[in-house]
Amino acid sequence: MSGQLLPSHELMPNVPADLTPEQRVQLWVDLMDTCEQFLLAGLRRTTASDEGLRTAYRKWYSERMEEHDRTVAHMAEEFHRRLGADGG
């Protein structure tokens, strides 16, 4: 598995085929909540107070959104460059 970005299919977690759409959404929400808890735990290591945690979270979020905006702007520039000014 060395050098692979994704694990082999056998190692990937499976979602049961008989889940309802609502159960699938709940599974996704649970995953997102878990990821947020990991993020908060990491940020909590940098501060001792709840206010400091909120500040650290806002800073982290702001930085991610700036990065996202740069990525979207770059993609738009690339689309424009590759398609030309006439769109095709």
Summary of the structure (lengths in Angstrom):
residues: 88
radius of gyration: 19.8
end to end distance: 40.9
largest distance: 55.1
contacts: 155
relative contact order: 0.05
helix: 69%
strand: 0%
